[in-house]
Amino acid sequence: MSDMIKSNLPAKSNKELAEDLLAQYPDVDRAALLRSFVAGCFYEMRYGNKREERAACDALNEIQVLATSQQP
């Protein structure tokens, strides 16, 4: 697995890039993946250093914004 860095991103939309990344793991349940990610964020908020805590807060806030924008 190669690291995701800005200089090697193909010229695609963000949604296409997301779909390409997730398509690499066809047998993975996307809901379970999201639950694991969110649980990891809460772990970092409790036990991480200040940088990890801030990154976790940012990720959780972004998830809430995205979820709110996708509600019917």
C-alpha positions in Angstrom: 0.0 0.0 0.0 1.4 3.3 -1.0 1.1 6.5 1.1 -1.4 9.1 -0.1 0.5 12.3 -0.7 -0.5 15.4 -2.6 2.1 15.0 -5.3 0.9 11.6 -6.5 -2.9 12.3 -6.6 -4.4 11.7 -10.1 -6.5 14.4 -11.7 -9.8 13.2 -10.5 -12.6 14.6 -8.3 -12.5 14.0 -4.6 -15.5 11.7 -4.8 -13.8 9.7 -7.6 -10.6 9.4 -5.5 -12.6 8.2 -2.5 -14.4 5.6 -4.6 -11.1 4.4 -6.1 -9.6 4.0 -2.6 -12.6 2.2 -1.2 -12.8 0.0 -4.3 -9.4 -1.4 -3.5 -11.1 -3.2 -0.6 -14.3 -4.7 -2.0 -14.9 -7.1 0.8 -14.8 -4.4 3.5 -18.1 -3.3 5.0 -18.1 0.5 4.6 -20.3 1.1 7.6 -18.0 -1.0 9.8 -15.0 1.0 8.4 -16.7 4.3 9.3 -17.5 2.9 12.8 -13.8 1.9 13.3 -12.6 5.3 12.1 -15.0 7.2 14.4 -14.0 4.9 17.3 -10.3 5.6 16.6 -11.1 9.3 16.7 -12.7 9.0 20.1 -9.7 7.0 21.3 -7.3 9.7 20.1 -9.4 12.3 21.9 -9.0 10.5 25.2 -5.4 9.1 25.0 -3.7 11.0 22.2 -1.3 13.9 22.4 -2.6 17.4 21.6 -1.9 17.1 17.9 -3.7 13.7 17.7 -6.6 15.1 19.8 -6.9 18.1 17.5 -6.9 15.9 14.4 -9.5 13.7 15.9 -11.7 16.6 16.8 -11.4 18.0 13.2 -12.3 14.6 11.7 -15.3 14.2 14.0 -16.5 17.7 13.2 -16.1 17.1 9.5 -18.1 13.8 9.7 -20.9 15.7 11.5 -20.9 18.4 8.8 -21.0 15.8 6.0 -23.7 13.8 7.7 -25.8 16.9 8.3 -25.5 18.0 4.6 -26.6 14.5 3.4 -29.7 14.3 5.5 -33.0 14.5 3.5 
